[in-house]
Amino acid sequence: MGKIPCTHDEYVAKVKKIHGDKISIVGRYKGNSKRIALRCNVDGCNNQWETVAWNLIKTNPTGCRVCADRKAALERTLTQDEFESNLYSAHGGKVIALEPYKTANTRILFKDIECGHEWMCTPNNITKTGCPICNISRGERLIKRLLDERGVDYKQQFKFDDCKNVRALPFDFAIFNDGELYTLIEWQGRQHFEPVETFGGDESFEQTRLRDYIKWDYCVSNNIRIAYIPYYTREDDLPEILDGILPPKEVIVSV
């Protein structure tokens, strides 16, 4: 990604040359290493996502992941037994299908037997996402456990009275150092990046983006640190990420 940056229009032209009319640039190009918002124009998709700008124009460019997954799924249709085996391998029996498998991209009804939530999902996505209700808090539970293990002084669902939309907006974690606010941490589920039908689809997504912007703008205006951890963060990477966010540990040097 060491290429000399181009202008926004030049970048758009490069993307069009590689991807044709399949992808629209929604955001503003700010450099190859910066993330940019995109939209898939393929009929029946309309996926919106963000990626590093370089990914679309590199030697082996990437495009819409939803379309790529759909293509792969069409090339590999499972039997009912294969589908059920994959589902069990992914979720250990926690998630069950309430309807028979049809195709990889035909939505069917699933149920989380622990929380009781039922939702529609494609078999192709279910092995990667799981229960959307449980997934919201999964990251927060992991972060809380790691903070507890480190003996960090923190508060959950921390609010400022003057940071509000209609009501004061909560931040997932507020980290304190010697009694003073050091940083805020936000775990961002998939619904912060794209519309998720279970959480209200497009309308809810726009409201989520508005709330996220209000909180971000408040932190910038008040010189408050804030760190975002996205839902696709690997669990194994989380300890190192947190160590880079938390107050530096005091080093005691023996004389």
Secondary structure, 3 states (H helix, E strand, C coil): CCCCCCCHHHHHHHHHHHHCCCEEECCCCCCCCCEEEEEECCCCCCCEEEEEHHHHCCCCCCCCHHHHHHHHHHHCCCCHHHHHHHHHHHHCCCEEECCCCCCCCCCEEEEECCCCCEEEECHHHHHHHCCHHHHHHHHHHHHHHHHHHCCCEEEEEEEEEEEECCCEEEEEEEEEECCEEEEEEEEECHHHCCCCHHHCHHHHHHHHHHHHHHHHHHHHHCCCCEEEEECCCCHHHHHHHHHHHCCCCCCCCCC
